[in-house]
Amino acid sequence: MKKKYKILFGILLFIFVFLAIGVKIDMLQEIDNSIYNEIKNWQSNGLTEGFKVITNLGGTVALFYIALITVVILLLYHRKKDGIVVALNLMISSLICMILKNMIQRPRPPVEERLIVEDGYSFPSGHATNSMAFYLLAICLIYQNVKNKKLRNVLCLILGIFPILIGFSRVYVRVHYASDMIAGFCLGMMCVILFMSFAYQKIK
């Protein structure tokens, strides 16, 4: 692993551990509630319906189909190894997130405040983790394989917006706290750094 990636990984790990400890000692609840109260002030029916659609794009089923379509396209272009990388990365990030959720066991926000039905534990956000892991890996692959600089930049920008919107939507619909979302982003990025530094090279 290159030095710059080691430094980035260390920063992300520090933030994740800090948030996890903050959750366990109940240090972040007031901050999380304050952030949601600010978001609640500008909620509207139109935004709510829009974020309900966006939040579904980061769900397990939606990401599975998006990943499946991506793998099929890669196979059609004879990029079998890249297809394996995409599938494995998503499975690994999902597994790690699930393990951490069951270790930390943070309850979700109160049921009466949620705008959609959701179960399971809250920290870290699985939607934020998996969408960040999937789309960030896609950005890495595009950056390495697309030679047209303008097209590459546009694609990377578009894909970079998706995990941010999905993560924010989870806080908006009140099934996660802001700290869950941030931790999910950190975890997703750490998964990609590790995957690209070790597993990707072996697969390729």
Secondary structure by P-SEA (a helix, b strand, c coil): ccaaaaaaaaaaaaaaaaaaaaaaacccaaaaaaaaaaaaaaccaaaaaaaaaaaaaacaaaaaaaaaaaaaaaaaacaaaaaaaaaaaaaaaaaaaaaaaaaacccccccccccccccccccccaaaaaaaaaaaaaaaaaaaccccaaaaaaaaaaaaaaaaaaaaaaaaaccccaaaaaaaaaaaaaaaaaaaaccccccc
